[in-house]
């Protein structure tokens, strides 16, 4: 008997919807494991923050949050607008490289809504999943719409990782002694992966061959094309710089007085931790890594947790325009009797795990 799989489908509202479609015989379905992992990861992030507050006390955190004033809010809103517009521009470039039309104004509104949902819902990536499926439905090709967001987020992660390695090698940090060996291992693993992918068959009707051909075509058109590559790179650099500037702002608001050269790598490590899926609206691993990094640098674990929580508050403030977009675009669901009103679009893509969209860049 065929086991049911999941595909994104079109329904009556704007929420992410799935339908059961047949998969190959004997192929395991991870559907039952996903809710359990989601609960475990979300509770783990919340438990980590609660444990840090119990260990370090709430005094430094509350003092840092109380120091958030009007200039800090204005700066967070300005930095949030800059990074959101750059994310939207990067998304538009990738989408149009894949042959999907995406006006910049609509991309900015959807990115603001995604940022707000990411900052308020568990997992930290549900907003990106929502904009991917919605754009795919609006454009008439769910699969291509999802791939555009996946590749856009992947480009941001790659640029962020490259900038992180450069900055952490150049500036003193607790991980600096281990970076050369880690970099060599990463390069070796990347080369081995490339060799493995090139060795896999790319011709023929098999599912793996079709997936490899589609991925290679997407990368060439959406990321490495002459009209897309410079813009994607520039937008990604500005996005990373904007997030780091917001983190440094949070550190100053929280009372950190260390020089910028000492503070920047610590905030970068905390920013990288946000790519882990075990979080609640971004809270969790970020605070844990910040506590370790600031403590190892001699600035105190309490200072790190306070900085990370102030950063979370500033990000939530910067995401508030997304709440307005969500309210303006809210539409009442149309109820249909006796039918779900869901259809699988031609060219629809298999469901993409939320972890595939994770990351802060």
Secondary structure, DSSP 4 states (H G I P E B T S, - for coil): -PPEEEEE-B-SSSS--EEEEE--TTPPPTHHHHHHHHHHHHHHHHHHHHHHHHHH-SHHHHHHHHT--HHHHHHHHHHHHHHHHHHHHHHHHHHHHTT----HHHHHHHHHHHHHHHHHSBTS-HHHHHHHHHHHHHHT-HHHHHHHHHHHHHHHHHHHHHHHHHHHHHS--TTHHHHHHHHHHHHHHHHHHHHHHHHS--SSS-HHHHHHHHHHHHIIIIISSTTTHHHHHHHHHHHHHHHHHHHHHHHHHTT--S-HHHHHHHHHHHHHHTTSS-EETTEEHHHHHHHHHHHHTTS-HHHHHHHHHHHHHHHHHHTHHHHHHHHHT--PPPP-SS----BPPTT--BPPPGGGG----
